[in-house]
Every structure is written in C-alpha cells, then in structure tokens.
Amino acid sequence: MKFKSIGVLALSVFVLYGCSKATSKPQYKYRKSVGDGVAASTGSVKVTHKELYEGIESELYEAEMKIFDIKFNKLNELIIQKLIKNDPSSKGMTRDQYFDKHIAGKLKVSDKEVNAFIKERKIPTKQINPQVREKIVNYLSMQKKDDAIKSWLGEKTSKSGIEIFFEKPERPTFDVSVGNAPFFGGENAKVSIVEFSDFQCPFCAEGAKILKKLKAKYGKKVKIAFKQFPLPFHTQAKKAAMASLCMHEQKPALFWKMHDKMFAGQDKLGVDELKESAKALGADTAKFDKCLDDNKYMGQIEKDMQQGKKVGVKSTPTFFVNGKLVAGALPLDVFSELIDSELAK
C-alpha cells in the first residue's frame, strides 16, 4: 500500500510538471526605448527597429492613416458644428436647416450629369433602369454635398486657415531607380514618378488615366516612368508587358501608344491581337513579331518585378513619387499634393 501511494505521488508530480512545461509562455516585458535602435532583446539576441519595420512599411502606414482619418474626420465635424453655432444666421435653426439654407440647399443633379457618369463608368445600357439611375443620383448628390461643405469650410476659414496639432503620418520612402524604364516628361525633372503596373489589371487602367492627367498638368516638371509588374493570375499580362517593351525598342513614342491602346482594350491582349495592335500603330511588324515571339525582354520584366517586391509592391498599380509610396489608383489630388510638396522643396 505504501509503494502504491509513492507511485501515485510520483505520477502526479510528473503530470503537473509536464503540464507546466506544455503551457509555459514567453514573458514579454515592455520597456521604454533607450534610443539605441533596439526594438527587442532576449539575452544576446537583439532585433532592431530597422529590421522590425522592413517589409511592413506600407501596412504600418495604412494602419496609422486609419487612425489619423478617424481623428481628422471627427475634427472636421467638430469645427463645422462650432462654426455653425457661432454664425448669427444659425439662430433658431437646426444643423440640417442651416445646411439646406446656407450650404447645399440648391444643389441638384441633372440628367446630363447622370448620363456622363454612366458613360465614364461604362455601365452597359441594358443595366440602366429607374432604380439604377436613382442610385447614381444619390451618389452624385452626396459628392456635391461633400464638395459644398468643403467649399463652405474653406470660405469660413480662409483668413486663419485650420491649424492642426497632431501629426499626419508620413508615407514610407524607398530608393526606386528609374533605370532603363520607358518614361515621359523631363529627363532631369525634380520629381520622378515610378509606376509598377499590369496591363491586364482594371485598376491599372484607372492609374493610366491619372498619369495622363499628371502629364497634362505638370508637363516636363515631372518624369513619369513605367515598370512592369504582371500579376501571376493575369495570364495575358506578361505577354502584354513584353509587347510594350518590343514597341519601346523601336521608338519610345510607340511604347506610350501601345500602353494607351492596351489599357483601353484589356479584352484584346492575345498574341495575335497584340501583333495587330502593333501593326495598326505603325510598328515594324517583322521586328515586333520576332521580339514578341522570342520573349526578348523577359529578363527586364523579371528584373522590374524583383525590384518591385524589394520596395514593397504588393498590388498594382503602385506608384513612387520621389520614392514615396502610393498604393492604388488614388484621386488626382493625392498625387498633386505630393508633387507640389516635392516641387516646393
């Protein structure tokens, strides 16, 4: 009986010890930074802030911008509320009544604007019905109201401006060389914009429209370069990238003509269609066809893709304005703000 008790006791100790080992966890101790660049350490093992942030720069920026936008939007709401309250003409009015009378009461969406929206978005005629038109009207009305509020706020604060006492996150900056990529604009321009794009990507087609507007707005003040980043699930994108470089080989202007044509007709990127497009644009067809069939510029395409991955490109289109990352076909104002800031330096 005594031996049995000792055996049970030993087994209990073993089970407890085993459970303790199995459920043990690392003990994280949060300390204030001492300014030596170290983010964490355990014994002689150290991880620096530089190592920690490498490869997640864009994700951190997006997360920081979400926090900033929440604060910024709340700030605007409070400023508008206080400005309305301080306006003598708001006496006896609710905020909505003031808004309708003094800011956006006369705004209307015309049939012409609705039709222009349908044309711009290429909505098929067979999909247009009264319900769809009503949704478009509501969308355009919201846009107009938003613009009206911004205009009103701009007028109300024109003398003093709006001073903000919290920082706006800075975009991550990378060293992105233009190299031998096709470009337009000023060769030695103060601002360079490098785009990583995919000819089969619908968002990249929107990016191409933005670049066209930037070209018209800034001319030779900027240098806009195009890098290849065909995504693996776009089966025709790599051949289209090849076609663009085969055109560039003959003449830089032909690259941009092919660039525009392929983005305008993303359903026509088959090999035969690419050859027909090159012919229609005035290329030397024999030279182009051989270049395309031989995959002459595959090395350059792969090199562009490697560079893109190294500098944090995770989707297309991705732009770098003097190295500052802009992910996606964002509104023209976003690019203009960055470009104007760089030109002013």
Summary of the structure (lengths in Angstrom):
residues: 345
radius of gyration: 29.0
end to end distance: 89.3
largest distance: 101.5
contacts: 885
relative contact order: 0.09
helix: 58%
strand: 10%
